[in-house]
Amino acid sequence: MFLADTAALGLLSQDALRQRDRQVREPHCSFLCTDRPITSFAVYANLWKYDPGFLLAAEQKGFELLQLRGEDPRLASLDTLSGEEIPLHFLLRLNGHVIQVVFLYERSGNYLWHGALRLRAHADRSFAPFKMLDYGRHAGVYDRPQLVLTVLDGLDVQVPHNISRFLSEQRHARFLECRYRDAHNFLQLFPDDSSAAAVDFRRKAKSLLHVAARTLALLDIPFWLSSGTCLGWFRQCGIISYSRDVDVGIFIRDFRWDIVAAFRNAGLSLKHKFGKVEDSLELSFVSDDVKLDIFFFYEDGDIVWNGGTQAKSGKKFKYVFPRFSLCWAELLELKVRVPCETLDYVTANYGASWSVPVKSWDWKSSPSNVQENGAWPPAEWAGLIQVY
């Protein structure tokens, strides 16, 4: 078990300590006594051994306990739509103070997951100030933190070694589960292609997505699933085998000049570079005959957009999306980001009929959100339209 309370961990930074030196009202409780009636801890669920004696001991100490359980997503799949229930959160109350214990489960993408906190119909809604809880408004995911043992207010407590990183992860931890039931229904209507070519493409696409994620992580560049790759995750919890490429989005503010060199070092070849950082930048790499398209997104008021370029004519195109935030998801045993407002994102790109497969797709006219956007001056083509 380790301390996961955002307020208490915030006090562990040296800057916060110096500011707090003269403000401590209780000298024996400088860290764990925050201004909130809640303290949050997390526990690795695989190390948790459920013991009825624990409940008895807590009761004898005067604690009231609220257990919150939910379905185990690790047992859900396209074939099995629900799993058995597992403990997600424990809330222990004593003298008006609540201890929240968040259960962290290992997922196949090598990350830790906790479930959302959902009260059953008969639950006591006055048990805790639920809106103040650090964890449970949404499901969340984390990289496994390195823990260190320290002494806080006379108690031996484990804390994340890199507190600032953990707190940053906590702020952006929201996780969207794959929609297995909808995907199952979709695949009943439109079965996956099981040909050797389709199986081979899915294998290559998985490998390429993993390489892309590792490369961008080394550069500290956040990305999300875009276009057909996002649609595949949202619609069928997988890769669309006839798409023949992998699509990711990156905000232009996160662009780095060494991105091309990094992908080349990872074994990918640059296929084309269109546009410029100020306008409609687009990169495409290839590995093992599968293309990785990187679309850079520009923020403009209440919309975001990415550009497209037709190499032979110099024509420019623009794809407009409503603003979105980013959530975590899992695809092909990899923790990846997707737009939190996935339905809006997919509908903008593919229209209201996104749930019906379309195998003949023209990137210049088929998307619902495409707009013509002028043309590059011929004198600038050499620098703005580069095909390898």
Beta strands, then each sheet from edge to edge (+ up, - down):
strand 1: 2-3
strand 2: 38-44
strand 3: 64-71
strand 4: 85-94
strand 5: 97-107
strand 6: 111-114
strand 7: 140-142
strand 8: 147-152
strand 9: 155-160
strand 10: 224-225
strand 11: 245-251
strand 12: 269-276
strand 13: 279-287
strand 14: 290-300
strand 15: 303-309
strand 16: 315-322
strand 17: 326-331
strand 18: 334-339
strand 19: 370-375
strand 20: 385-387
sheet 1: 1+ 2- 5- 4+ 3-
sheet 2: 1+ 2- 5- 6+ 7-
sheet 3: 8+ 9-
sheet 4: 10+ 11- 14- 13+ 12- 20+
sheet 5: 10+ 11- 14- 15+ 16- 19+
sheet 6: 17+ 18-
end
